[in-house]
């Protein structure tokens, strides 16, 4: 399946890539500043959740994306490839 890239002026919405997993895991760690500003109706991520997300996105490099897409990455224009 072909990957999706939706381009804007400053960011792209695109499919997951294997190179995204490390940054994703970092930002999901408990104690990140964004979590203090997130709505209280969403529970904060737990360390155990990260490995589950990691496993789910391991399929991305093989083009195993859901149809329709369930989520895309918000990436700076410089991070498209």
Buried (B, 14 or more C-beta within 10 A) or exposed (E): EEBEEEEEEEBBBBBBBEEBBEEBBEEBEEEBEEBEEEEEEEEBBEEEEBEEBBEEBEEBBEEEBEEEEEEBBEBEEEBEE
